[in-house]
Structure formats: structure tokens, C-alpha cells
Amino acid sequence: MLRYARPYRYLAYLNILFNFFSIVFGLFSMTMLMPFLNYLFGTAELVRDPEATGIQAWNTEFIFFLKDITGDDPGKALLLVCLAVVVFTILKNVFRYLALYVLVPYRNYTVRDLRNAVYKKVMRLQLSYFTEEKKGDTISRMSNDITEVEFAIMTSLEAMFKGPFQILVTLVLLIIMSWKLTLIILVLLPLNGFIISRIGKKLKKNASRAQGRLGLLMSLFEESLSGIRIIKGFGKEAYFFRKFSTENKHLTTINVKVNHSRDLSSPLSETMGITTLSMVLFIGGRMVQTGTGIMDPTAFILFILLFAQVIDPAKSFATAFYNVQKGAASADRIEEILRIPETLKEAENPLTLSAIRSGIEFKNVGFQYTPDKKTLTDISFSIPLGKTVALVGASGSGKSTLADLLARFYDVNEGHVLIDGMDIRDIKVKDLRGLMGLVTQESILFNDSVFNNIAFGNHEVSYEQIVEAAKAANAHEFIVHMDKGYYTNIGDRGGKLSGGQRQRIAIARAILKNPQILILDEATSALDTSSERLVQEALNTLMKNRTSLVIAHRLSTIQNADLIIVMENGRIVERGSHQELYAHKGLYRNLLEMQQMV
Ligand code: ADP
């Protein structure tokens, strides 16, 4: 994840720098304790001891300095000591705030870039990745896991940077004061670290399971939302709730475990810290009592207090470590998306293509979604420029798959799809899709105005052009009768419109794009007969002078196609014009007669 933080690493360096100053000033304010105690206990009558080193010598010098400037007035000296504490504390906290201040953009910019990266990646993924079950999980990774990364990892960074740093600086000071006592601490600390990391490992495993469960739960919720009409219609609310609450229960069980072990970090490290401290108190106390130590009692008190200062960062370091473990599970889940190999690759030196001149050809095409089952076998046909080819056949015979291959949503496993004799895998993907217009059975509209749904990201288009496209698509009439005309919001997925209206807006969008190649995938199948007529008229306008691949359920709509291809189980079983196929008395005629009976 830190790859995304790299551009902002200067902020992390600033954070470390500010933390350093904050720690140093904090220690300064602590060391003021020694002269304070000296004054309080009246032991300020010091003599310069040539043997004394480190803190003790520094303290003596400081007291002599205080004596000089206060004219040997202990009251004034005490006041100066206390003022120094205040000044150092202010400085310490100013730097602490600065350290936090630079960390905020560091954290937020990194997470912003991460979100963008996930979005871009998801847009590049092959369509088959988005089977229903994965949608909710992908959304969950985008929202919950990224939030988890932001809070668990990025907020812990501070403690991760600062903790070891503060411990190190304090330890240096402790070593200066008494290396013997410090040695005892140094033996005990790694032991504590070992125990903490053992629990951390378990935490990460559980956290990963918890996020996975949350993904499942989100998938269920997503599914329930998109299927709410059916769930209500069948009165299956209770059934779906049971499914949801069972999953919710599993999630909660793991979450409880995760939270329990995370909460363990702070009490555990405090207990271990204080135990260590007591040992130091005993050993150091004996040194002072028996006079074998090199420290006087005030120095020892300072030593203990400084050591206590290590416990706090060690504690927050342990907490941060646990949070990072928890967040690492989410980071892994985000990485998983970012690492999915992209199967649809742009050719190394892609050919550019601005217009098609001769036509489209499928040449011995074979395709399979899964290795064990062939979806399309040996498909060959061509669509000359400006002609229309219709695909018919029972559902599941592979018609939509064939259309998806032309738009290069998937790549063929055998044979070639050619445009003007060029394999579409060699053509720039952007150019290829630029040639195509797509109208599907479920017209895909977005929660935006009619205008924006027709313009669809094309900023140069004028109001007049939109109206013209809508008129050609038989949509103008009903659009102007909506409350805000072209600026009416059409709701989620166009929910405020009827199926036929949605379809006509989708057709207007295709007309506006003015593509040379048109793919119509059961564009009228979901409509009733009267709106089908309006939509079919719009489609006829759209198809004029274009090269079209039309998938039709209702055979009456494709009788004028230049070529009709009849498919069964992924193979072409008949081909010809309507008259030829009708005369042939094969599958096509069968299908046609069945529909006419209805
Ligand atoms: P049609 O459009 O003629 O109804 P499709 O092209 O949608 O047929 O489906 C052809 C076959 O491929 C079906 O057996 C279907 O189950 C299978 N299929 C479609 N999409 C996928 C997918 N994403 N993964 C695996 N199999 C799929």
C-alpha cells in the first residue's frame, strides 16, 4: 500500500522531524524535574564533582547557572524551573501538532490515490469478473476495506514512526544515566515484543476472515436491493432476512474475536511494562539503599520517570501494531483487486482505425468461458459494410456471447474476428469501441438528467443535437412532457421511466454517438407490442446506413435482415434470408411457427 504513499513521502519525513523535536522538548521538560527535586529537598547545596558525568554533571551546572542569575534566591530559582517546564511543554506540543498536521494530508492523499487506482482497475477488468456475487464484495472492498486501511494503517503510522523513535531517544538518555539498569530493561523488552507479535498474527488472520464475511454480507444486501421487487412480490422478506441475519451472525462472531484480541494489546503491554518497571524499581532501589549505585536518589527518581515514559509509546506502538495487522488484512483484499491480471490487453503497436471500409468477418471463431465447456464452436460469417446480420436461436445458444466478442469484451479462444481484414485484437481498443453503438435489452441508464444520459459524457454536444437525436429515437414527445424536460432526473437506473421510454433514450444515445457498427442485443424483447412499435421505428432510423449485428427474440422484427443466422448450442445450424430459411423448413421455420401460434 505504501507504493501509493510514495509521492507524499516528504510529508512523512516532516512528520518524523517534527516528532523528533517534540520528543526532545518533552525530555527537556522532564529533566527539569531533577533541579526541582533538588530545590524541594534542599539538596541544592551542590559542589562541582569532577567525577560526575552525563545528566548529573549537567544538572549541577544548571543549578549553578540558576544560582548565578537569581542571586542565590531559591524561590526565584524554583519559579524559573517551573517556567522552563511550561516553555518546553508548549514547544513539545506545538511540534506534536505540526507532526499530526502533516500526517493528515499524507493519509488522505494516499487513500484518495488508492481509491482512484481501484476504480480504474475495476473499469479495466473483464466483464466476467462482475458476476452478481462479486459486485457486493467489490463494493465492500472499495468502501469498508479502504476505510479500514485509512484508519487502521494510516492513523497508526504516527505511532509506528513515533513510538520506536521516542523509545530509542529515551533509552539513549537512560543509558547515559545508568547503563546497568538500562541493560535489565533491554533484556525484558524483546520478551514483551515477542508475546505481542504472537497475538498480532492471530488477529490478522481473523480480521481477514471478518472482512471476507463483510463482503459476503454486502453482496447479499446488494442482491436484495436489486431484487427487492421480486422479494416483495413473492413475500420472501423473511426468507431473505434469515439469510442475511445468519451471515450477519457469522460476521459478528468473528468481529467479537477480532475486537477482543485488539483490545488486549493495551492492558497487556501496560501490565508487562509495569512489571518490568517494578523490577527496575527493586534493583535500582537496592542500589540506592546500599549506596552501590552511581546515582543519587533524585537522579533515580528521574530515571524511573523517564522509564515510565517508555511504557506509553510502547503501549501505543503495540496498539498500532495490532491495528496495522487488522488493516493489513484489508490491504491484502485491495491488493487482490489491483493484482488481477488483465486478460484483455492492448496490442503492443495497436493499429488505429477511424472508419470501417469493407466490413466485419468472423472466421472459425471458438470461445469458452470455462475450460470444460465450449460456448461457441467454429463460427464463420461476415457482415459487409452497411448490411444487417441477425442472430436467432434458443436462449443460451450463444448469441450474446457472439456480440460480446465483436465488442471485444472477451477475446476469442480460436479463430479471428476481423474488421476490414484486421484482427480486432490488433486494433486500438479505444478506436474499436469508438466505432460501436450498443443497445441492450436492459437499457443501461444512469441516475442523471435525460440530457446527460443521452450526451453520456460528450461535452461538445449542443442542446439542438440532443433534441434531434431524441426526435429520431421517438423520445422527444415524452421527454418534453416531463416536469423539467431534458433536464429531468430519471432516477436510479432510469427507474422513473417505463421500459419503452428507457429504451428510446438508450437509442437516442446511440444515434447521437453515430457509430458505424451497431450491436442490438434483444433491444425490443422486454417491451409490450405498442411500445415495441415506437422503439422498432427508432431502431430502424438508427440502423439506416450502418453495419449491424442484431440479436432478436421476436423474429418478425428481423425479416428484412440481409442475412439471418440460426444458432443452436454455440454452432451455426442455418443461414440465409428470411425467404430461404422459411422455404428450408428447418429450425428457423419451427421457431417462427411457434411464435406465430402464440
Ligand atoms: P444467448 O444470448 O443466446 O441467450 P449467451 O451468449 O448469453 O446465450 O450464453 C451462452 C452460454 O454461455 C450459456 O450456456 C451461458 O450459460 C454461458 N455463459 C454466458 N455468460 C457466461 C459467463 N460470464 N460465464 C460462464 N458462462 C457464461
Residues whose N, C-alpha, C, O or C-beta is under 5 A from the ligand:
A	BS01	ADP	S128 Y369 T375 A394 S395 G396 S397 G398 K399 S400 T401
